[in-house]
Amino acid sequence: MLFKMLVLQRMNNLSDDRLEYQVRDRLSFMRFLGLDLAGVVPDAKTLWAFREELKKNYLMDRLFARFDECLRALDVELKSG
C-alpha cells in the first residue's frame, strides 16, 4: 500500500500530509489503495519513513523504473494529474 501511495503522491504532486488527507477524502484514492471507508490509512510520518528507507537503500529509482517497465508492457501510459 505504501508504494501505491508513493505513486499517487508522484502523479498528483502532493506533500506527505496532503496525500494522507486526500487518501482519507477521495474515494478514487481509496479504491486504488484497496481501502474501504473504514480502512486504516498510513499517516504522513509513516509514508516519509518508508520513502526515506527506500532512498537509503537505493531502491526508490529502481522500484519506479520497474513500475514503469510493467506499465509499458501493458501498453499503459501514466500521466501526472
trRosetta pair geometry for C-beta under 8 A, 3 or more apart (Angstrom, degrees):
i j d omega theta_ij theta_ji phi_ij phi_ji
1 4 5.5 -56 -153 38 37 113
1 5 6.4 41 148 -23 68 102
1 33 5.5 60 -146 -162 95 98
1 34 7.1 -109 -99 47 101 105
1 35 8.0 79 -137 -53 130 101
1 42 6.9 147 110 -10 117 121
2 5 5.4 -49 -150 32 36 115
2 6 6.7 39 149 -20 64 99
2 42 6.2 2 -91 27 88 166
2 46 7.3 -115 -107 136 119 97
2 47 6.4 180 -145 -114 93 67
2 50 4.5 -113 176 -168 144 169
3 6 5.5 -49 -153 32 38 114
3 7 6.7 44 147 -22 65 98
3 63 6.6 -120 -135 171 123 140
3 67 8.0 -173 167 -77 119 135
4 7 5.4 -46 -153 30 38 116
4 8 6.6 38 149 -16 66 101
4 32 6.4 176 175 139 122 94
4 33 5.4 156 109 -106 137 72
5 8 5.6 -50 -150 37 36 112
5 9 6.2 41 150 -24 66 106
5 19 6.2 100 -177 160 97 133
5 23 6.8 -22 -119 -75 104 141
5 33 6.8 36 -67 -101 79 124
5 42 6.8 -99 -33 56 164 119
5 47 5.7 -101 119 -117 140 120
6 9 5.4 -51 -145 35 33 117
6 10 6.3 31 157 -17 66 105
6 47 7.4 167 -69 -162 76 100
6 50 7.7 -127 -53 109 117 118
6 51 6.4 145 -102 -90 120 101
7 10 6.0 -57 -148 38 28 106
7 11 6.2 24 156 -17 64 111
7 67 7.1 -152 -94 -175 116 157
8 11 5.8 -59 -143 40 28 109
8 12 6.0 -8 169 11 66 116
8 14 7.3 -16 129 30 83 132
8 19 6.4 126 103 -143 108 109
8 22 7.5 -168 153 99 128 128
8 23 7.4 107 100 -78 161 95
8 29 5.9 73 -139 -132 152 100
8 32 6.6 130 -74 100 119 148
8 33 7.8 -40 -28 -57 142 103
9 12 6.7 -80 -142 52 19 87
9 13 7.8 75 168 -94 54 7
9 14 5.0 -107 -136 60 65 94
9 16 7.4 3 -122 -91 139 49
9 19 4.8 -27 -92 -88 95 145
9 47 7.6 136 -54 177 148 138
10 13 7.5 22 -168 -70 27 46
10 64 7.6 95 -48 -118 174 132
10 80 7.3 -99 138 -106 66 105
11 78 6.8 -94 -102 175 111 107
11 79 7.8 77 -148 102 95 36
11 80 5.0 -172 -158 -124 49 61
11 81 5.5 55 147 -3 88 96
12 19 7.7 138 73 -99 120 86
12 22 7.3 -147 109 136 158 174
12 80 7.0 180 -68 -167 26 81
12 81 4.7 -10 -100 52 73 120
13 80 6.6 60 -31 -177 97 128
13 81 7.7 -144 12 64 87 76
14 18 4.3 -138 -166 95 96 112
14 19 4.3 127 115 -64 131 82
14 22 6.3 -81 -127 7 159 143
15 18 4.5 88 50 11 82 105
15 19 6.8 -144 88 -9 40 86
15 44 7.8 12 134 -139 84 127
16 19 5.8 -55 -148 34 28 112
16 20 6.6 30 154 -20 62 103
16 44 3.8 106 137 -158 102 94
16 45 7.7 103 149 -55 142 28
16 47 5.0 173 -143 83 103 123
16 48 5.2 -9 -105 -58 162 94
17 20 5.8 -52 -153 32 32 112
17 21 6.6 30 151 -16 64 105
17 44 4.6 -6 -79 -89 53 156
18 21 5.6 -54 -152 37 35 113
18 22 6.2 33 152 -19 68 107
19 22 5.7 -55 -142 39 32 109
19 23 6.2 35 158 -22 66 104
19 44 7.1 129 59 -105 91 84
19 47 6.7 -169 84 171 134 176
20 23 6.0 -53 -149 32 27 111
20 24 6.7 21 154 -12 61 108
20 41 6.4 127 -154 138 74 122
20 42 7.6 -108 -110 97 96 57
20 43 5.7 29 -124 -150 143 47
20 44 4.6 -85 -25 -55 137 83
20 47 7.1 -147 -64 -2 96 138
21 24 6.0 -66 -156 40 30 107
21 25 5.9 13 155 -11 68 121
22 25 5.6 -67 -137 47 31 106
22 26 5.2 0 178 2 75 119
22 29 5.6 119 135 -37 88 165
23 26 7.0 -53 -108 45 18 89
23 29 4.8 -125 -113 134 53 132
23 30 6.7 115 -174 -72 65 65
23 33 6.5 30 -146 -8 111 155
23 35 7.4 70 175 28 98 155
23 41 5.0 148 112 -142 124 132
24 41 5.5 -108 -70 5 84 165
25 29 7.7 46 66 37 63 132
26 29 4.1 77 82 7 110 106
26 30 6.7 -177 97 -9 58 83
27 30 5.4 -54 -147 38 37 115
27 31 6.1 39 154 -23 69 105
28 31 5.7 -51 -145 35 30 113
28 32 6.4 34 154 -21 63 105
29 32 5.7 -53 -149 35 32 113
29 33 6.3 18 156 -7 65 111
30 33 6.0 -69 -150 47 28 102
30 35 4.3 -95 -158 74 81 101
30 36 7.1 82 169 -120 123 9
30 37 7.2 23 -164 -81 163 45
30 39 6.6 148 -150 37 102 135
31 34 7.6 37 -176 -72 30 28
31 35 7.7 -87 -55 50 22 67
33 39 7.7 159 105 125 114 156
34 39 8.0 149 109 -122 57 156
35 39 3.2 -142 -159 62 96 166
35 40 7.9 -141 -130 46 116 37
35 41 6.9 24 -121 -78 163 82
36 39 5.1 133 47 -39 55 99
42 46 4.2 -113 -177 89 104 138
42 47 5.8 127 117 -52 117 82
42 50 7.8 25 157 -17 156 138
43 46 5.2 101 56 7 67 103
43 47 7.3 -130 104 -2 37 91
44 47 5.7 -56 -150 38 34 112
44 48 6.2 38 152 -22 67 106
45 48 5.5 -50 -146 35 33 114
45 49 6.3 34 154 -19 65 105
46 49 5.8 -54 -147 36 30 111
46 50 6.4 33 153 -20 64 106
47 50 5.7 -53 -148 35 31 113
47 51 6.4 29 155 -17 65 107
48 51 5.9 -58 -149 38 29 109
48 52 6.2 27 155 -18 65 109
49 52 5.7 -55 -144 39 29 112
49 53 6.3 32 155 -21 64 106
50 53 5.8 -56 -151 34 28 111
50 54 6.6 30 151 -18 63 104
51 54 5.7 -53 -152 35 33 113
51 55 6.4 32 151 -18 66 105
51 60 7.0 49 -160 -99 71 123
52 55 5.6 -53 -146 38 33 112
52 56 6.1 39 153 -25 66 106
53 56 5.6 -49 -143 34 31 115
53 57 6.4 9 161 1 63 110
54 57 6.3 -74 -150 51 25 95
54 59 4.5 -102 -158 74 75 101
54 60 4.4 101 132 -66 113 79
54 63 6.7 -53 -155 4 130 139
55 58 7.5 28 -175 -77 33 32
55 59 7.7 -92 -54 45 18 70
55 60 5.2 7 -79 -19 63 132
58 61 7.4 -37 -176 35 66 100
58 62 7.0 64 138 -11 73 119
59 62 5.4 -71 -151 49 46 112
59 63 5.5 47 156 -27 83 107
60 63 6.1 -58 -149 33 23 107
60 64 6.6 10 160 -7 61 109
61 64 6.0 -61 -146 43 31 104
61 65 6.0 34 155 -23 67 109
62 65 5.7 -53 -144 36 29 113
62 66 6.3 28 156 -18 63 106
63 66 5.8 -57 -150 37 29 109
63 67 6.2 33 151 -22 65 107
64 67 5.3 -48 -143 36 36 117
64 68 6.3 40 154 -21 65 102
65 68 5.7 -52 -151 35 30 112
65 69 6.6 36 148 -22 62 103
66 69 5.5 -49 -151 32 35 116
66 70 6.6 36 151 -19 65 102
67 70 5.8 -54 -153 34 31 112
67 71 6.6 30 151 -17 64 105
68 71 5.7 -54 -148 37 34 112
68 72 6.3 35 154 -19 67 105
68 78 7.5 -107 -113 25 75 128
69 72 5.8 -56 -148 37 30 110
69 73 6.4 34 153 -23 64 105
70 73 5.6 -52 -149 32 31 114
70 74 6.7 19 154 -7 63 107
71 74 5.9 -65 -154 44 33 104
71 76 4.4 -93 -168 75 83 102
71 77 7.3 121 150 -90 117 20
71 78 5.7 -32 -169 -27 165 109
72 75 7.2 31 -174 -84 37 31
72 76 7.4 -102 -68 51 22 63
